[in-house]
Amino acid sequence: MPSRKLRIALQLYSVRDECSKDLFKTLEAVAEMGFEGVEFAGYYGKSAGDIRDKLRDLGLEIAGAHESIQKMSGNELEKTLRYNMELGNNKIVIPWLPPEMRSDKRDWINSARLISEIADKAAVQGFRIGYHNHREEFIPVNGEYPWYIFFDNASRSVFMQLDTGNALSAGIPHTILVETLKRYPNRAQTIHLKDYSHRHGFVILGEGDVPFKEVLEACREAGGTEWLIVEQETYPYPPLESARRCIENLKKIL
């Protein structure tokens, strides 16, 4: 069986200041760099239809969107789904949980079940719902990684958006990244590629300690991965230049 083609997107949080000044101009710059898609983390006051039309004009696809647990709950859920449907996006990721939803193992189990319920509701309208990690998900709770507790108790309708740099910043062995992708096969439809150095902290992709070749192999062979999403949150260069260096380095690794 041929390897799955991995497409490259940019999480727009990486260039949030530029987006807040001029979203469409920023999207033009992202497309010029060679990104095939973008993942949203806010819409900067633009209508879904206007964004959809701009993306189509630029030849950019939507790799997903981050929406808070609050916007995915109660009366807000339908509003969020409606906007994303008009946008043309069918992948929504919950990027973070407040402390009261992740203070112990029981909280993680309950949160997994809650997000599973949200995913099942959204699936009726054609959406896939994922969850994204920060460092907390890889700091053990009574000897267990919360990420594992969560996905051991979440339904298969919830995909995992593993953030490589955030995970490594928790102090885990780098082998855990590949182990995680293999532990939950076909659950990593999108992945955040972020680099981390044990000496220097977060760095430009390809300049740290994340074993990207092994991670990408696991994405192809086990993850069911569709999108490699670059996210850069520290800036040794201006944000757009940092994004450019990330995609250039990633293409060399691919």
Secondary structure, 3 states (H helix, E strand, C coil): CCCCCCEEEEEHHHHHHHHHHCHHHHHHHHHHHCCCEEEECCCCCCCHHHHHHHHHHHCCEEEEEECCCCCCCCCHHHHHHHHHHHHCCCEEEECCCCHHHCCCHHHHHHHHHHHHHHHHHHHCCCCEEEEECCHHHHCCECCECHHHHHHHHCCCCEEEECEHHHHHCCCCCCHHHHHHHHHCCCCCCEEEECEEECCCEEECCCCCCCCHHHHHHHHHHHHCCCEEEECCCCCCCCHHHHHHHHHHHHHHHC
